[in-house]
Amino acid sequence: MVGQLVVVECAALAVWFATAGPAWLLVVVAVLALLAVAAAFARRGGRWWYEDLMLRRRLHRRRDRPGARHPVVTRGWPRWPRN
């Protein structure tokens, strides 16, 4: 939740700073800020999308490290390695 508030504040500041420039810059910054805020508040599978992404990455790292227990496929059938 804190990360989302930081994104909203940064987006608001970026739009505010862009008001000093040309109109096309304000439009571009406003669109990018809107996309960033929408991404920050997007949900995926009941979780915030970035939280889901971090959990998936952690799971892949955990699965790929040496000594991880995962099935070994032989002749099309998975079997669990014996330790």
Order of alpha helices (4+ residues) and beta strands (2+ residues): alpha-alpha-beta-beta-alpha-beta-beta
